Amino acid sequence: MFEYKVSVATGHHQLFAGTINSIYVTLVGTERSSDKTLLDKSFFDRFGEELLQEYTFDIHVKEDLGDIIQVKLESERYVCNYQWYCRCIKVNTPFGICLEFPCYQWITDEKEVVLRRGTALLPQDETDFCKDQRCAELESRQKTFRWSCLPSVFPMSIDADSTNLPQDVQFETDKTVSFKQNVCMAIENRSLNKFLSMFQSWEDIADFQKIYLIFRKTERDWTDHVMEDWKTDKMFGYQFLNGCNPVMIKKCENIPGNFPVTQEMVNGFLERGLTLQEELKAGNIYIADYEILEGVPANTKDSKTHQYLAAPICLLYKNTFNHIVPIAIQLSQTPGEESPIFLPNDDQYDWMLAKMWVKSSDFNVHQIVTHLLRTHLITEVFAIAMFRTLSSVHPVYKLLTPHVHYTIAINTLAREELIGDDGIFDKACSIDSNGIKQVVQKAMGRLTYKSMWFPEDIKARGMDSQEDIPNYYYRDDGLKVWDAVKRFVSDVVEVYYKNDENVKKDDEIQAFVLEVSSQGLKNCGDHDFPKTLESREQLTQYLTVIIFTASAQHAAVNFGQFDWYAWIPNSPSTMRKEPPRKKGQVNMKYIMDSLPDRHRSCWILGTVWILTQLQKNELFLGMYPDNHFTEQPVKNALETFRKNLGEVTKFINNRNDELKLPYKYLSPDRIPNSVSI
């Protein structure tokens, strides 16, 4: 008799990962297979207090099975069908060899689940014995992960709603509970509910403190600086570099023809004694243009309250203190008598309101384009394509899995609760669900593959020089994280792809990039996302884009929302008065009647608070508790990755210690692995 010791690890850092179903195990070797063996039911305690459990069972066979290449799991329901989360199976052979069979998935029905050894394999390196099983796995996944067939201008999404998502991409119990607790805390426990029925204006700017102070974390919070300094030109300009939407600013080489700013207008604000043209040539003039909002209708979902939308242009100047400050604002794309150019020496209320309009437009572009489209929706495309084309033993599947965790689930929830009919945008923003489609459609036409390369985007906007534009922490920290991610990806790619030819011959990776390009992004029009990959360098770049977008880029544009949006006047989600068409006609009452009312303020404040809450068991960049990779070279690469990330974190912490406004969003110890909130 030969004795094989089988260790079964269940649980997934959450309750209800066990089962009372009957679980059978079969060992498949190169010589023969074991009999189907029923595991002891006492192991599968569905309601046990321990979230992670591991037990060992003995399987006896009369003859040597040969090299164990597969483990088959079968679930047989007991009265009702109870799902079970299996982390990993380990098999100790009679010959002293320990083999790992990673699972990390829910077993939800009575179908047979076949686990492969932890060793990652490219499809061209697959043994004949396992090729059919690999194809069957992908065929099954393609039936589960279907592209939505509904007409849409959005990137393609999953064909499911929150009630019927595939089990492996659903929120786990603890995350669902935590999310719902945060919602209750935001709306009820924090007393926002007493304001939600009030649609009237606040009486004074200071009244916004009534809801802001409800959420302030400490008696003296970091965000108090925003509340105190938001009216200053310095704080206004700083946010273009390090606020929620640090991707709109770009170097201005020529004043646009539809923005007739003259030397006479701005002469008093140029501190170096140079003309406007000389400042342009010197690289001291920057611009933020919200022309993507041109022609987009304002929110009409509330018939009782008119809401307005503008497409402003803002000219910015790097002064002698290296601060970015505004020097001219036009609130439309069409110049003329009814679209004046507002200047810092205008009446204080004219200038204050002009800046509010810019920040309101910035809020909406940030939410719809920078945040929703360019992190959430694009990552879902990568996730669905991954599930449909890459086998679980493919090294790229193993690499990407932690970085698409929960993304499909959070996007499904967002489509239902945030951007859908009667969602948060309909309730509280100047663009409703209909307008969102128009903005996304425009943005999709401008979504390029190269623009998702972080260093290239910085360079394309003329923002790459630290000497020209210092204190751009989004750029500085982002480049460090990008380099660390790219080095890690390159190390992993080189383990499995010995040359460029290996990439060309990898049918699954070629199917993956084609699926993204031709299916996931088919609504993008004539885009430049690759349909094939020809080299290890191209593959490394492609995977770096995915991981950086899902982790660092999302963190940079998501987790500052409460810091910058909690003080409502700093970035109004909507405006209830039309943009002023003449100067000298604005007073404080006009401003208060323009800003979000109490009802809309509460919805936005509660929402941005929820969206910036880290989970209790959050996994940050470089933290991979699920050991999908078993090969030592990859484990070594991961250790190097963690070391490099640690050095970046240390650098950022040391710098932040010297800053009044610390920039923390791209510190690796605060970057979740995936788009999950």
Secondary structure as the mmCIF struct_conf table of DSSP 4:
data_model
#
loop_
_struct_conf.conf_type_id
_struct_conf.id
_struct_conf.beg_label_comp_id
_struct_conf.beg_label_asym_id
_struct_conf.beg_label_seq_id
_struct_conf.end_label_comp_id
_struct_conf.end_label_asym_id
_struct_conf.end_label_seq_id
STRN STRN1 PHE A 2 THR A 10
BEND BEND1 HIS A 13 PHE A 16
BEND BEND2 ASN A 21 ASN A 21
STRN STRN2 SER A 22 GLY A 29
BEND BEND3 THR A 30 GLU A 31
STRN STRN3 SER A 33 SER A 33
HELX_LH_PP_P HELX_LH_PP_P1 SER A 34 LYS A 36
STRN STRN4 THR A 37 LEU A 38
HELX_LH_PP_P HELX_LH_PP_P2 LEU A 39 ASP A 40
HELX_RH_3T_P HELX_RH_3T_P1 LYS A 41 PHE A 43
TURN_TY1_P TURN_TY1_P1 ARG A 46 PHE A 47
BEND BEND4 GLU A 49 GLU A 49
BEND BEND5 LEU A 51 LEU A 52
STRN STRN5 GLN A 53 VAL A 61
BEND BEND6 LYS A 62 GLU A 63
BEND BEND7 ASP A 67 ASP A 67
STRN STRN6 ILE A 68 GLU A 76
BEND BEND8 TYR A 78 CYS A 80
STRN STRN7 TRP A 84 ASN A 92
TURN_TY1_P TURN_TY1_P2 PRO A 94 PHE A 95
BEND BEND9 GLY A 96 GLY A 96
STRN STRN8 CYS A 98 ILE A 107
BEND BEND10 ASP A 109 LYS A 111
STRN STRN9 VAL A 113 ARG A 116
HELX_LH_PP_P HELX_LH_PP_P3 ARG A 117 ARG A 117
BEND BEND11 GLY A 118 THR A 119
HELX_RH_3T_P HELX_RH_3T_P2 PRO A 123 ASP A 125
HELX_RH_AL_P HELX_RH_AL_P1 ASP A 128 THR A 144
BEND BEND12 PHE A 145 PHE A 145
HELX_LH_PP_P HELX_LH_PP_P4 ARG A 146 ARG A 146
STRN STRN10 TRP A 147 TRP A 147
HELX_LH_PP_P HELX_LH_PP_P5 SER A 148 SER A 148
BEND BEND13 LEU A 150 LEU A 150
BEND BEND14 VAL A 153 PHE A 154
HELX_LH_PP_P HELX_LH_PP_P6 PRO A 155 MET A 156
STRN STRN11 ILE A 158 ILE A 158
BEND BEND15 ASP A 159 ASP A 159
TURN_TY1_P TURN_TY1_P3 SER A 162 THR A 163
BEND BEND16 ASN A 164 ASN A 164
HELX_RH_3T_P HELX_RH_3T_P3 GLN A 167 VAL A 169
BEND BEND17 GLN A 170 GLN A 170
HELX_LH_PP_P HELX_LH_PP_P7 PHE A 171 GLU A 172
HELX_RH_AL_P HELX_RH_AL_P2 THR A 173 CYS A 184
HELX_RH_PI_P HELX_RH_PI_P1 MET A 185 ASN A 189
TURN_TY1_P TURN_TY1_P4 ARG A 190 ARG A 190
BEND BEND18 SER A 191 SER A 191
HELX_RH_3T_P HELX_RH_3T_P4 LEU A 192 LYS A 194
TURN_TY1_P TURN_TY1_P5 PHE A 195 SER A 197
BEND BEND19 GLN A 200 GLN A 200
HELX_LH_PP_P HELX_LH_PP_P8 SER A 201 TRP A 202
BEND BEND20 GLU A 203 ASP A 204
HELX_RH_3T_P HELX_RH_3T_P5 ILE A 205 PHE A 208
HELX_RH_AL_P HELX_RH_AL_P3 GLN A 209 PHE A 215
BEND BEND21 LYS A 217 ARG A 220
TURN_TY1_P TURN_TY1_P6 TRP A 222 THR A 223
HELX_RH_AL_P HELX_RH_AL_P4 ASP A 224 ASP A 229
TURN_TY1_P TURN_TY1_P7 TRP A 230 LYS A 231
BEND BEND22 THR A 232 THR A 232
HELX_RH_AL_P HELX_RH_AL_P5 ASP A 233 ASN A 242
BEND BEND23 GLY A 243 CYS A 244
TURN_TY1_P TURN_TY1_P8 PRO A 246 VAL A 247
BEND BEND24 MET A 248 MET A 248
STRN STRN12 LYS A 250 LYS A 251
BEND BEND25 GLU A 253 ASN A 254
TURN_TY1_P TURN_TY1_P9 GLY A 257 ASN A 258
BEND BEND26 PHE A 259 PHE A 259
HELX_RH_AL_P HELX_RH_AL_P6 GLN A 263 VAL A 266
HELX_RH_3T_P HELX_RH_3T_P6 ASN A 267 PHE A 269
TURN_TY1_P TURN_TY1_P10 GLU A 271 ARG A 272
BEND BEND27 GLY A 273 GLY A 273
HELX_RH_AL_P HELX_RH_AL_P7 LEU A 276 ALA A 282
TURN_TY1_P TURN_TY1_P11 GLY A 283 GLY A 283
STRN STRN13 ILE A 285 ASP A 289
HELX_RH_3T_P HELX_RH_3T_P7 GLU A 291 LEU A 293
TURN_TY1_P TURN_TY1_P12 GLU A 294 GLY A 295
HELX_LH_PP_P HELX_LH_PP_P9 VAL A 296 ASN A 299
BEND BEND28 LYS A 301 LYS A 301
TURN_TY1_P TURN_TY1_P13 SER A 303 LYS A 304
BEND BEND29 THR A 305 THR A 305
STRN STRN14 TYR A 308 TYR A 308
STRN STRN15 ILE A 313 LYS A 318
TURN_TY1_P TURN_TY1_P14 THR A 320 PHE A 321
BEND BEND30 ASN A 322 ASN A 322
STRN STRN16 ILE A 324 GLN A 330
BEND BEND31 LEU A 331 THR A 334
STRN STRN17 GLY A 336 GLY A 336
TURN_TY1_P TURN_TY1_P15 GLU A 337 GLU A 338
STRN STRN18 SER A 339 SER A 339
STRN STRN19 ILE A 341 PHE A 342
TURN_TY1_P TURN_TY1_P16 PRO A 344 ASN A 345
BEND BEND32 ASP A 346 ASP A 346
HELX_RH_AL_P HELX_RH_AL_P8 GLN A 348 VAL A 365
HELX_RH_PI_P HELX_RH_PI_P2 HIS A 366 LEU A 377
HELX_RH_AL_P HELX_RH_AL_P9 ILE A 378 THR A 389
TURN_TY1_P TURN_TY1_P17 SER A 392 VAL A 393
BEND BEND33 HIS A 394 HIS A 394
HELX_RH_AL_P HELX_RH_AL_P10 PRO A 395 LEU A 400
HELX_RH_3T_P HELX_RH_3T_P8 THR A 401 HIS A 403
BEND BEND34 VAL A 404 VAL A 404
TURN_TY1_P TURN_TY1_P18 HIS A 405 TYR A 406
HELX_RH_AL_P HELX_RH_AL_P11 THR A 407 GLU A 417
TURN_TY1_P TURN_TY1_P19 LEU A 418 LEU A 418
BEND BEND35 ILE A 419 GLY A 420
TURN_TY1_P TURN_TY1_P20 ASP A 421 ASP A 422
BEND BEND36 GLY A 423 GLY A 423
HELX_RH_AL_P HELX_RH_AL_P12 ILE A 424 ALA A 428
BEND BEND37 CYS A 429 ILE A 431
HELX_RH_AL_P HELX_RH_AL_P13 SER A 433 MET A 444
TURN_TY1_P TURN_TY1_P21 GLY A 445 ARG A 446
BEND BEND38 TYR A 449 TYR A 449
HELX_RH_3T_P HELX_RH_3T_P9 LYS A 450 MET A 452
BEND BEND39 TRP A 453 TRP A 453
HELX_RH_AL_P HELX_RH_AL_P14 PHE A 454 ALA A 460
TURN_TY1_P TURN_TY1_P22 ARG A 461 GLY A 462
TURN_TY1_P TURN_TY1_P23 GLN A 466 ASP A 468
BEND BEND40 ILE A 469 ILE A 469
TURN_TY1_P TURN_TY1_P24 PRO A 470 ASN A 471
HELX_RH_AL_P HELX_RH_AL_P15 TYR A 473 TYR A 496
BEND BEND41 LYS A 498 ASN A 499
HELX_RH_AL_P HELX_RH_AL_P16 ASP A 500 LYS A 504
TURN_TY1_P TURN_TY1_P25 LYS A 505 LYS A 505
HELX_RH_AL_P HELX_RH_AL_P17 ASP A 507 GLU A 515
HELX_RH_PI_P HELX_RH_PI_P3 VAL A 516 GLY A 520
TURN_TY1_P TURN_TY1_P26 LEU A 521 LEU A 521
HELX_RH_3T_P HELX_RH_3T_P10 LYS A 522 CYS A 524
BEND BEND42 ASP A 526 ASP A 526
BEND BEND43 LYS A 531 LYS A 531
BEND BEND44 SER A 535 SER A 535
HELX_RH_AL_P HELX_RH_AL_P18 ARG A 536 PHE A 548
HELX_RH_PI_P HELX_RH_PI_P4 THR A 549 GLN A 553
HELX_RH_AL_P HELX_RH_AL_P19 HIS A 554 ASN A 558
TURN_TY1_P TURN_TY1_P27 PHE A 559 GLY A 560
HELX_RH_AL_P HELX_RH_AL_P20 GLN A 561 TYR A 565
BEND BEND45 ALA A 566 TRP A 567
HELX_RH_3T_P HELX_RH_3T_P11 ILE A 568 ASN A 570
BEND BEND46 SER A 571 SER A 571
BEND BEND47 SER A 573 SER A 573
STRN STRN20 MET A 575 MET A 575
BEND BEND48 ARG A 576 LYS A 577
HELX_LH_PP_P HELX_LH_PP_P10 GLU A 578 PRO A 580
BEND BEND49 ARG A 581 LYS A 582
TURN_TY1_P TURN_TY1_P28 LYS A 583 GLY A 584
HELX_RH_AL_P HELX_RH_AL_P21 MET A 588 SER A 594
BEND BEND50 LEU A 595 LEU A 595
HELX_RH_AL_P HELX_RH_AL_P22 ARG A 598 LEU A 611
TURN_TY1_P TURN_TY1_P29 THR A 612 THR A 612
HELX_LH_PP_P HELX_LH_PP_P11 GLN A 613 GLN A 615
TURN_TY1_P TURN_TY1_P30 LYS A 616 ASN A 617
HELX_LH_PP_P HELX_LH_PP_P12 GLU A 618 LEU A 619
STRN STRN21 PHE A 620 PHE A 620
TURN_TY1_P TURN_TY1_P31 LEU A 621 GLY A 622
BEND BEND51 ASP A 626 ASP A 626
HELX_RH_AL_P HELX_RH_AL_P23 GLN A 632 ASN A 656
TURN_TY1_P TURN_TY1_P32 ASP A 657 GLU A 658
BEND BEND52 LYS A 660 LEU A 661
TURN_TY1_P TURN_TY1_P33 TYR A 665 LEU A 666
HELX_RH_3T_P HELX_RH_3T_P12 PRO A 668 ARG A 670
STRN STRN22 PRO A 672 PRO A 672
BEND BEND53 ASN A 673 SER A 674
#
